[in-house]
Amino acid sequence: MPTPSKPTLHPRNRHQGRYDFPQLIKSSPELGQYVIINPYGKESIDFANPAAVKVFNRALLKALYGINHWDIPADYLCPPIPGRADYLHFLADLLAEYNAGTIPRGAAVRALDVGVGANCIYPLLGHSDYRWQFLGSDIDTTALASAKAIVQANGLSKAISLRQQANRKHILLGLLQSDERFDVTLCNPPFHSSLDEATRGSQRKWRALGKADPKRKLPVLNFGGQGNELWCEGGEIRFVNQLISESVQLGQQVFWFSTLVSKASNLPGIQAALKKAGALETRVVEMGQGQKQSRFVAWTFLDKTGQQTWRQQRWVKQA
């Protein structure tokens, strides 16, 4: 029986193959001081060093996406870009299924990034690849200020707007105007139920990567992250259940809601919540980058007539 192949990056993902470090260093000289030779004799960076990951991300964004200015405050989440890009590409495919196989592109398409964070990564990638318009929401004023600085420094204020969720007990409710419409929402929810759980998760990852050198001081959290970025009471399952519950009241303002789900064991509970909420269609899309497995869940409350009307009003007229 053949061994099943590991999921690979989406075909449109710009991060295929090995990185050209000499070219990256040429455009971002600061990266040079962080390049190491990994156990396989290849150039890489030390992913246990937050400063290295930040500079690497900055170099990738500049070289591959034309983002010339990118920085985040210390100890805020510094995301792995290839996986974030995959989420966007698979969402674009989902929209294409409902647009006669053509990905809706340009300013007519609006995406809501729930929890945009200090890094603003989804709006930057999504606008670069598809020219979508983005609204990024967050509860953290420091994160929003950082995202705003990135947007303004790159001249993207017309394409990317930001908004604070003023009520920390809500995710979507009270955030949108009644006349706003979004073709898709995306979310990278807090995965853990406590700081202790987040810390243990990072330690497991370091051991899996062969980095558990007792002589070496490793960061507490891989890729950094503030408390509300990494954990919340009840963890991922509670957050996603609340997101589903609140989405019901906005069901005619959004075509596809979606969220990443880090733990496959949470899927049955999430699917049960979607059925209870009355979602008319749901999807689970599996993704993979090397050893890492991830997935997102998407759902819509639009029936076939509503979907067709949405397409005609928002995508066909703009094509």
N, C-alpha and C positions, 0 to 999 in steps of 0.2 A: 504494500500500500504506500503510495507516494507521500512524502512529508509535505504538509501544507505549507505554502510559501508565506513568509512574513509580510504583513502589510507594508507597503512602501509609500513614499510621498506621492501626493497627487501629481498627475502628469504636468499640470501647469505651474507647480511649485518651482520657484526660482532657485531652490536650494538643493538641486540634484547633484549627486557626485561629491567629490572632495572640493574643498575650498581652495582657491588660488591665493595662497597667503602672500606671495610676492606682489601680486596685483593689489590685494587689499591693503598691504603695507604702503604701497606706492601712493594710494589715494588717502590713506589714514596712517601716517608715520608713527603715531603714538602706539599703534597695535604691536609694533616690532618688539617692544620690551616685554610683551606678554606671551610671545610665541614659544612653545616648548616642542620637544620631540617626544611623541608618545611611545608606549612600549612596542608599538608596531613599526617604529622608525619613521613615522609620518609627522609632518608639522601639524600642530594643534594648539589649543590654549588650555590652561588649567581651569576647568570648569568649577573647581572648588574655590576659586579666587573671585569674589564678587567684582573687584575692580577690573579683572581681566574680562569677565563676561560683559560688563557694561561697555568697555572699549570695543570689544568684538561686535556687540550689537550695533554700536555707533558706526563701525566700519561697514557692516553689512547693509545697514539702512542707507548709508551714503552711496555705496558702490552699486547696489541692486535696485534701490527704490528712489534715488535722488533726494533723500532726506539729508540735508547738509548740517542741520543743527538738531541734536538730540541729547538730552541729559535727564537724569532723574535724581531726586534727593537721596541721600544715604539711607540705606535700610528699607527702601521701597522695592516692590517686586520688579525684577529684571527678567523679562520672559524669554524663553527659547523661541526665536522667531520662526523657524521652519514649521513647528507644530501650529503656531498661531495662523500662519499663512494657509496651512491645510484646511483649517476650519472654514476660512473664508472661501476657499476654492470649492469645497464641497457644498457650502451654502449657495454659491453661484450656480452649481449644477442643479440644485434643488429648484431654484427659481426657473432655470431653463426648462425643466420638465413641464412647467406650467406656462411656458411661453413658446410653444412649438419648437422646442429644442434649442432656442437661441437665448444666450445669457443676456438678461436686461442690463444695460450699461448706461453710464452717464448720470447726469444730475437729476434725472427723473426718479432714480432709485434712491430711497432713503433707508438707512440702517440705523438701528438703535443699539449702542453698545452699553449694556447694563453693567456698571462697575468699570468704567474706562481706565481707572488707575492713573498713576503719575506718568506711566510710560506711553499712554495713548496709542498703543501698538496696533489695535485692530483698525481704527480709522485711518492711520497712516498707510497700512498695507492695502486696505480695501479701496481707498481713494486712488492709490497709485496703480493698482491692478485693474480696477473696474470703473474708476471715476465716480463711484457712488458718493452720495452726500451722507454725512454721519452726524448723529447726535450722541454724545457721550455723557453718561450720567454717573454720579458718584456721591457718596455721603461725606467724603473726606475733603476738606477745603484745601489742605496742602497738596493732595493729589490733583485736584482740579486746577490749582494754580500752576503746577508743574506742566500739566497737559496743555493749559492755555499758553504757557511760554513756548512750548514746542510748536504748537499750531501757528502762533504769531511769527516765530522766528523763521518758519518755512513758508510764510505767505499763504497759509491754507485756511484763513478765517472764513472765507466764503463757502468752503467745502465742509468744514468740521466745526460744529458748535458744541458747547458744553453746558451742562445744567446740573445744579445740585439737587439731590433728593433731600429735602429739608426734614422729612420725617424718617428717622432712623429705623422705625418699626415697619416701614413699607419699602417695597422694591419698585413697583410700577405705579401704584396708586398715588395720585396727586402729582405725578411727574409730567404727564402729557396734557396738552390742550385738547379740547374735544374735537377740534377740526384737523388735528394732525394725523397723518397716515404714515405707516412704516411698512416697507416691503418685507423686512426681516429684522428680528432682534437676535442678539448674540450675548452670551454671558459666560464668564469664567468664574464660577461660584467659589466661595470659601469651601475647601474640601474637608477640613478637619473640624472636630467638635471642641477642641481645646488647644492651647499653645503646647501643652505637653505632647499631645498626639501629633501635632505638626513637627515638633522637634524629633520625635522618634521616627517619623516618616523620613525625615532628612537623613538621619543616621543610617537607616536601612539602605537608602540610596547610595550613600558613600561606601558602605560595605560592598554593595553589589558592584560598584564601579572599581573596587579594589583600592580605594583611597583611605581605608581605615588604618592609617599609619599612627600608632600610639604616640610617636614622637612629634607628631605634627598637629598644630591647632587648626581645626577645620571650622568653617562658619557654622553657626547653629542651624541656619535655614538655607538650603540650597536655593539660589536665585533670589534670596532676600524675601522681603515682604512684611508689611505691617499686619497687626492683628486682624483687622477686618478684611484684609486680602486673603488670609490663610485659614481663618477659623471663625466659626460662629456657633452659638448655642444650638445644639442639635445636629451640627455638621451639615454636610452636603445634602443629605436626604431631606432634612427639614427646610433648608433654604429653597431647594428646587420645588418642594411641595407648596411652599408659600408663593413662589413665582408662578406656578401653575394656577393656584387659586386666584391670584390677582389678575392673571391674564384673561380669565373668563370675562371680567368686566370691560376689557379692552378688545374683545374678540373681533369686532368689526373695524378696528383701527389698524390692525396688523395682519398681514397675510400669513407669515410663518414666524412663530416664536421658536426660540431654540436656546439650549444651554449645554455646555460641556458636562459630562458625567464621568468622574474619575474612577469610580468603583463600579465594576460590572454587577456586583452583588446588589447595588441600589436600583438596578433597572426594573425588576418586577414591581417594586413599590411605586416607582415613578410611573410606570405604565398603568398601574391600577388607579393612580391619582388622575391621570389623563382621561381614562375611561369615565371615572366618576365626574370629572369636570365637564364632560360632554365634547371633548375634542373630536372632530369629524375625521381627521386624518392624522396619523402620527408616523414618525420615522425614527429609526435608530441607525446612525451612520457610523460605522467603525473606521478608525484611522490608525495609522501606525508609522512610527519613525524609528527604524532600527529595533532596539529592544523594547521601546516604549509603546504601549498600547493605549489608545484613548478613543473616545467616542463622543458624539453629541446626539441629543434627542431633540426633535423638532415636532411641532404640532400646529394645527390650524383649526379655527372655528368657522371658516368660510365653507359654505356648501358649493356644489359645482357651478351653480348660477352666480354666486358671489365671486368665485374665483375667475370666471369668465369676464364678469363686469370689471373686476379689478384690473385684469390684463388689458382690456380694451381702453379703460380710462387712464391707466398709468404707464403702460409699456408700449402698446401699439401706436398710440398717438405720438409718442416721443421718438419712435424708431426712425 
